[in-house]
Amino acid sequence: MLYSILSPIVNTVASFVGGILLLRFWMQAVRVRPPTAVAQFIYAMTDWLVKPLRRVVAGFGGYDWASLIGAVIVVVLLGALDGWLQGRFWWQAILVLSISSLLRWIFYGLIGIILVGVVFSWINPRAPMAPFIYALGDPMLRPVRRILPLIGNFDLSPLVVLLVLQVLLSLVLQLAGSLIAALL
C-alpha cells in the first residue's frame, strides 16, 4: 500500500527534476539561449545539483556534463527508491530500470519539444517562446527537412521525426522489459 501511494509522487518529482536537468543539457548542447524567465526557472530548479557537480565534473567539449550526470543521479536514485519501496533491491534490475527511465525521459522530452513547436506554428508562430522552442527542435528536424520537401506549403518533418521517436521509444521499452524479465 505504501508503494501505491508514494510511487506516483516520487516518479512525478523525479521525472520533473530529471527532465529539467536534461533540458538544461540540451540547451547547452544545441547552443540555445532561453528567454530570461525560463532561464531563471531552469537554473533555480537545477543549480542545487549542477553547481556541486561542476566542482567534480568540469564541462568539456562545449557540453554541460554536470546537468547530464545530475539527471543520471536522479534516475538512479529513483530506481533505488522504487526498488526499496517494492521490497526488491536487485542492482541489475535497478540499473536496467534507471537506463530505460532516462531514455524514456529523453524521448518524451524530444517528443514534447516537437509537439510544442508544431502547436506554436499553428496557433501563434510569433509567440515570445516560439523561437526558443523552434531552436530546441531544429537539430532533429533539419536533417529530415533536407530530404523531405514541403508538400503544398506543409512541413511534414515533425510528423516523420515524431514517428521515428515513437518507434525508438517503443524499442527501448520492449528491450528494457525483456531485460528485466530475464533478470527476475
N, C-alpha and C positions, 0 to 999 in steps of 0.2 A: 504494500500500500504506500509506503514511504517513497518507493521508486516512482509510482504513477503520479505522485504529487510533485516531487522535486525534479524529475527528469525534464518535463517541458519547460520549466523555469530555467534550469541550468542550461539546457540546449539553446533556448532563445537568447539568453545573455551572452553565452559563449559565441554563438553564431553572429550576433550583432558586433561584439568586440572584434572577433576574428575577421569579419567582413570589412570593418573599418580599417583594420591593420593591412588587409590585402589591398584595399582601395588606396591607402597611403603608398604602398609599394608600387602599385600600378601607375599612380600619378607620377611618381618619380621615374619609373621605367619609360613611360611614353613622353616625359617632359611636359606635363600639363600643369599649368598654374590654376588652381581653383579660385572661384570668387572668394572674397575676404571672409564672408560669413561661413561659408563651407569650410574653408581652411581652418578658421578658428575652432569650429566644431570638431573637425577631424583631429587636429593637434591636441585639443583639450581632452578628447576621449582616449588618445593613444600615447601621449607623452609619458605617462606614468610607467609604461613598459618600454617604450622605444628609447628614451633617454638613458636609462641604466644599461640597456643592451648595447648602446653605441659605445660605451666605455669598454666593452668586451669585444664587440664585433664592429670593426670600422667598415664604413662604406667603401667599396672599391668597384671599379668598372662603371661608375656613374649610377649605381643602384643602392637603394636604402635597404641593405640586408637586415638591419635590425628590425624593420617592420615585418619582413617576411618571417624571420626567426620568431618574432613575437607571436605571429599567427600560428606558427607550428607549436610553440609552447602552449598557447591557449587550447589548441585542438588536442594535444597530448594530455593536458590536464583534464579536459572534458572527457576523453576516453577513459582515463584512470578513474575519475569520479563516477562515470557511468558504470564501469565495471565493478567498482566498490559498492555502489547502490544496488546493483543486481546480485551481488554476492559472488560474482565470477571475476577473478582478478588474474587472468592469464595474459602475460605480456604480449604474446604473439597476437592474440585477438585484439588487444588494445591498440597495438601498432597498426594492424590492418584497418581497424575502425577509424583510427586517427587519420591515416593516409586517405582513406575513402572520404571521410568528412571534410578534410582540407580540399580535396579535389572537387567535392560537391560544392563547397563554398565558392571555389574559383569559378566553376562552370555556372552556378546560379548568378554570381556577380556579373560575369560577362554577358549572360543572357539578359539580366536586368538592365545593363548599360545599353544594349542594343534595343530593347523594348522601349526604354525611356526615350532614347534618341528618335525612334520611329514615332512615338506619341508626340514629341515636340515638333517633329517635321510636319505632322498632320494638323496639330492644333495651333501651335504658336511657334513658328521657327525662329522668331526674333526674341524669344524669352531670354531674360538675363542668364539663366543657367544653360541654355541651349548650346552655346559654343563650347562650354566645358564638357558637356555630355557628348557632343559630336567628336571632340578631340579624344576623349577616352575610347570611343568606339572605332575611330578611324583606322587604327592599326589592324583591326580584324577585318574591316570592310574593304579597305584599299586593294588588297590582292584579288578579291572577288570582283570588284568594280573594274579591274583591268581586263578580266576575262569575260564578264557578263555585261553587255552594253545596256543602256537604258532601253526599255521597251515601252513605247508610247509615252515617254517622259516619266516613266515609273522606274524607280531604282529597286530592283529585286534582290540586291546583295544582302540586305538584312535578313530576308527570308532564307537565303541559302546558308548564311552564317548561323542563323538560329537552328536550322535543321542539322547542320554539322555538329554544333554544340550539343544538341539533344541526343544525337547518336553516340557521340563520345561519352556523354554523361551516362547514358544507358549501359554502354560497355563497361565503364568504370564500376558502376554499381553492381552489375552482374558478376564481374570479376571479384569484387570485394565480397559479395555474398558467397561465391564459390569457395574463396579462401577461408572465410570464417566458418563455413560448414565443414570444410576439411579439417580445420583446427579443433573444432568442438566435436 
